[in-house]
Amino acid sequence: MVPSFYALPMFQRKYGIQLPNGDWTIEAKWQTAFLVGTPIGRITGALGVGMLSDRFGRKMVTIAALVLMSGVTFIVFFATGKEMLCAGWIISGVIWGVFNTMAPTYASEMCPIKLRAFLSAAINLSWVIGQLVSTGVVTGTSTREDIWAYRIPLAVQWAFPAILVPALLFAPESPWWLLQKGRIEDARKTLTRLVDPKKVDVDLYLDYIVQTDREEVVSGSFKDCFKGSDLRRTEIGAMAFSIQVLCGANIINFFAYFFQLTGVPQDMIFKLTVGLSGLAFVSTALSSIPIARYGRRAIFLTGLTVMATVLFIMGILGCIDTKGSSWGTAILLYIWTGTYDMTVGPVAFVIVSETSSMRLRSKTVAISAITVSVFALVFNIAVPYMLNEAEADIKGKVGFVFGPLCIISLIWTYFRLPELKGLSYMEIDRLFESGIKARDFKEARSKDTYIEEY
């Protein structure tokens, strides 16, 4: 939502400067300051959430973060200056770091193999829904000529905790975490709520969780994520998340501002942005089809190939300063968005959820979140200077920046990303411990260790 404000006239006048031609803009240094707070905060949040969730549980940490989010919203809503606004978004970033780590951890521990990928992919859908709601609200208030043009979108943030906190109070705690804490009866009660005891042997599944946990002999500290086979698993999780940024996801944050810079008429900017958010929602919802039919590797490779092509074409159009090239760039952004949200966007969450070992899950996810936040920090600093009309002003040529990074990501995926579709956590543990090549995972699936998870 934050970058959308950069194209909002009232926000520009409140926090920006006037250019020689009479237009208003947010200075590149403040565009950067408003955005770097998010990854810095997410890094801080991710560092602490792994230890907190292992001590207090996935459910309670998430509820606490939502309550804190409600309080922090007061800071950004009533901000009287750029410094206060920036501070509020930094604190918000800490809480977003909690969500970014807890969501894939909780999803991977609560559902069976057959639903694991869909629930993990739905995490991306939740982000997209947030973007759609915020973009719709910003579009609706963009014509206002008072401070409520940007205050109303900020106020909408209070609605989500008000809905989610009561819902989470009735949600079960992770049975994996309960067993690790020795709370066997509580874990049995949770599983009884999640499955039909007439169809699933709860005690057998509890034994499976215990056996999987015993086979992971590490102590569960952050340093263990960089030892033995867990180093490889940490690499895969960190890269899967980071590729979301490397393939150009930062452009998503600047859609409205990007359209403005490329010459799209002002009255069409937010309409196009809402359309993009709607496309992202539909694409993420439809991603369940390829996730069900194809492997993670195939989806990643296909998505990165299409996005790399789109980014290079966008860079070429950026060299042509015509009205047609501006609309051509807009069309390419639609193609990129549809591809991203059907492939790399949701599947990255699936990969991170599946790759980490059970005992190190929250910490591996935290490290992955920290890694992608570092990349996001770099691009949140660089992209405003790339796009700002008072700085580099490269417009569509930004495709030449992300296109090569997309190719590098494609090469990594081919050589390093294993196929984990349909594997139990015990099978995944043993395959990583065997040290086989990523491309051989699918063929090396161990039939005798497979267990049909509920």
N, C-alpha and C positions, 0 to 999 in steps of 0.2 A: 504493500500500500504506500509506503514512504515515497518511492520514486514517482508514483502517480501525482503526488503533490507538486512535483517540480513543474508539471504542465498546468497546474491550477492557478489561474490569474490572481486570486486573492492571497494564496500562499506565497506566490512570487512577490507580490507587493508588500506583504507583511515581513518576509524574511530575506528578500532578495535585493538586487541593485538594478538600476535602470541603465540600459545600454545607450550608446550615442544615437541609435536610430529610434529611441523611444520605447523599445520593448523592455520588459522586465525579465530577469532570470535569477536563479539561485546560483551564487558563486560556486565554482568548482570545488573550492576548499570546503565549503559548507555542505555541498552535495556529498562529498567524501566523508566529512565528519558525521553526518546523519546516518550514513550507511556502514561505516567501519565499526560503529558501536555494536551492531548486531552480531557480526562474527566474533568480535572480541568478547562480547558477553556470552555467546554460545560456547566459546572455548572454555571460559571460566565455569559455566554451568555444567558442561560435559565432564570437566575434570572432577567436580565434586559429586555429580549424580551417581557415578558408578559405585562409590563407597556408600553413599546415602541409601541407594536402592538395595544394596546388599544387606544393609543393616535394618532398614525400616520397611522394606518391601516396595514392589513396583507401584502398587495402588496408592499407598499413603503419600509417597513422594510426588506422584502426579497430582493428587488432590491439593497438597500443600502449594505446589507451583501454580495451580490455577487460582487459588486464593490470593497468592502474592501478585499474580498478574492483574487482578482486579484493583489492587492498591496502587500498582505502578501506573496504571492507566490514568489515575488522577494527576500524576506528574506531567504527562504529555498533554493531557486535556487542558490543564490550567497553565501551561508553560507561558511565561511572559517574555521569553527571549530565546534566541538560538541556542545559547549555552544550556538552559534548562531543558529545552526540547531534546538536545543531544544527550544529556545525562539520562533522561527518561528512557530513550531508546537503547542506551547501553545496558541499563538495568533490565529492560525488557528482553534484550538479547540473552542475558543470563538464564532467564526463565525459558526462553525458546530453546536454549541448549538442553534443558531438562526434557522438554517434550521430544526433541529430536532424538534423544537417546532412549527414553522410556518407551516410546511408541513401538519401535521394532523389537525391543526386548520383550515387552509384554505380549505383543502379537505372536511372536515365535514360540512363546512358552504356553500359550493358551489354546492353540488350535491344532488339529490333526494334520498329517502330511497332506491330505487331499485339499484342505482349506488353507494351509499355511501360506502358500504363495498369494492367494487372493486377499487374505486379511492384511498381509504385509504390503501388498500393492495398494490397498485401500488407504494406507497412510498418505501416499502421494495424492490420493483423491481428496483427503481432508485438507491438505494445503491448497489444492486447486479450488475447493469450495470456498475456502477463506478468501482467495484471490477474487473469485467470482463475486462474492458478497461485497467485498471492499470496493472492487471496481464499479459494481452497480451503484453503490451508495455514493462514491465519488462522482460518478457520471450524473447522478440525480441532483447533487449539490453544486456541480461545477458552474452553474449559471448564477448562483447566489453572489451577491456583492457585499458580503459581510464575513466575519470570522467563522460563522457557522458553515461556510463552504468546506472547511477542513475539520472543524470541531465535531460535526455530526458523524463523519466517518470514524473519527477517533472514539467517539462515544459508543459506537456499535460494538467495540471490543468488550464492553461490559456484558453483552448478551451471552457470549460463549461460556464463560465460567458459570453464569447463572443457570445455564442448561446442563453443563457437563458435570459440575460438582455433585448435584443431587443424583445424577445417573450413576456416577462412579461409586457413590456410597453403597449402592446395591450390587456393584460388580464384584466378582470373586477375586481373591489374590492368586498369584501364580502358584500352581501346585509344585513346580520345580523349586521355587524359592522356599515354600513351606517345608518341603522335604529336606532341603539343605539346612534348614533351621531345626530339624528334628521333630517338626510338628506333623507327624504322620496322620493323625486323625483329622486334622484340619485339611490336609492335602486330600484325604479320602472324601471328605465332605465336598470339597471343591470339584473333584472329578465327578462325583455323583450328580452335581448340578450341571456339569458340562456334557455328560453323556447319558445314554439310556442304559442303566445297569442290567437290563434284561438282554441287551445286545452286546455289551462290552464288559469284560471281566475287569473290574476296577482294581482288584488286588494284583492281577497279573500286570496291569499297566503301571501300577505303583512299583512293582519289582523291576520293571523295565527302566523306569526313571532312576531308581537306586543303582541299578547295574551300570547304566550309562554314566552316572555321576562318579561311580567308583573307578571306572576305567580312565577317567580324567584325573591323573594323579597330581596335577599341579596344585599349588597352594591357593591360587586365586588372586594374586597381586598384579598390579599393572606391569611389572617387569616380566611376569610370566607370559604376557602377550607377545613378547619378543624372543621367546625361547622355543627351540625345536619346531614341531609342526605348527605351533600356534603363531610363529612369526609369519609363516606363509598365509595363514588364515587372516591375520591382522592386515597384511598387505592387500589381500583381496577385498576385505571389507572397506579399507581406507580408499583404495582405488575406485571401487564401485561407486562410493559416494562422491569422490572427487571428480569423476568423469561427468557427473551432473553439471558441475561448474565448468570444466574444461571444454565441454562440447558447446558452450554458449548460453547456459541457463541465466547468466547475469543479464543478458539482453531482455529476458522476460521482465525483469524488474523495471526496465526503462521503456516499456512499450509506448506509453502515452508520450513521454518526453521524446523518444526516438521518432515517433510519427510526426511530432511537431517540427523536429529538426529537418526531416526529409521532405518537408513541404506539403504534407497532408493538410487540407483545410481544417481550421480550428473546430468547426462545428461537427467534423467527422472523427476527430481524434479519439474522444472517449467512447463513441459508438463503436469504432473499430476495436478499441481495447476491451469493451464488454464482449464483443464478438469473439475475440481471441480467448478470453476467459471461459466463455461458453464452449468454444471448441476444445479447450483444455479439459473441461469437465467431461464432455462426451468421449473424448479420446481416452482419458483415464478409465472411464467406465467400460469402454470397449476393450481395454487392454486385457481384461479377463479372458478374452477369446484366444489371443496368441499365447498367453501365459498357460492356458489349459492344454493347448495343442503342441506348442513348441518349447524347446529348452531355453534356459537363460542365455546361453552363449549365442544361439542363433538370433534371438531377439536383439541382444546387445549389438551384435555385428551388423545386422540389417539396419537398425536404427542409426548407428554411427555412420554407416555408409551414406544413407540418405541425407543426414544432417550435414555431413562434410560437403556433399555436393551442393546443397542449398546455400551453405555459407560462402562457398567460393563464387557461386553465381551472384549472390547478394553483393559481394565485394566488387565484382565486375560492374554491376549496375550502379554501385556507389561512385564509380568513376565517370558516370554519365549524368550530367546535371539537367534533367528534363522532368516534366510533369509525369511522363510515362514511366520513367525509371523509379520515381517516388511510389507510384501505385504498384509497380512491379516488385519493389522491395516489400511493400505491405503484403502482397500475395505470398511472397517467399516466407515471410514471418508466420503466416498462417500454416504453410506447409511444414515449416520447422516445428511449430508448436504442436501440431497434430502428431507428427512423428515422435517428438520427445515424450509427449504424455501418453503415448501408446507403447513406448519401448523403454528407453533409458530411465525416464522419470520414475515410473512405478517399479520397474524390475530391479533397480538399484536397492530399494528397500528389501526386496525379496532376497537378494544375494547376501546383503549384510545380515539379515535375520538368520539365514541358513548356514552361513559360513562359520560363524564363531562357535566355539565349544560352549557347552552349557555352563560350566563353572566360571568361565571368563566372559560370558555373553555381555553383561552390562558394561564391562570394562572395554571389551573389543569394540562394541558399538560406540562407546564414548570416544575411544581413540579415532575411530572412523569419522565421527562427528567433528572432532577437533581438526583432523586433517582437512576435511572439506571446508571447514570454517577458515582455515589458514588461506586456502586458495581463494575463498570468497572474499577474504580481507584484502588480498592482493588486487583482485579485480574490482572490488568496491572502491578502492583508491584510484585505480587506473582508468576504469571505464568513464567516470564523470569527466576526467580530463580529455579522454579520447573524443567524447561526444559534445562537450560544452562548446557553444558557439564562440565563446571568448577565449577558448584554448585551442586544442588540435582540430576540432570540428570535422572529424573524418566521416561522420554519418554512416552510410552503408558499407564503407570500406572496412568497418570493424569486422566484417566477414573474413577478411584476410588475416585477422588476428586469431579468431577462434577456429577457422578452417584447418590450419596445420595442427592445432592442439587436438582437434577431432580425429585427425589421421593418426597421431601418436596414440590416442586412446584406443583406436581401432586395432593398432598393432599389439598393444598390451593385451587387449581382450582376446585376441587370437592365440597368443602364446601362454597367457597366465590364468585365464578365467576357466575354472572347471565347471562341468555340468552336474548340478546337484538335484535336478528335478526328480521327485518321487522317492528320494532316499530318506531313510530314518536317520535320526541323529547318531545312533550307534554306527551305522554304515558310514556316515560322513566322517566320524572320528577315525575309524579304521582306515579309510581310504587316504586321509591326510597323513596319518602315521606311516602309511606304506611308502609315501614319497613319490607316487607315480605322476606322470606328466598330466597337465591339465586336460589335454585333448583325449586322454585315455580313461578318464573317470567314468564315462558312460558305459564303456565296454567292461570295465573292471568291477562293476557293481556286484557285491557279494550276496548272492541269493540266500545263503544259509544264515545270514545275520539279520535278514529283513524281518521286521515286525509290523504288522498292520496297525498303525496307530489309529485310535478311535475316529 
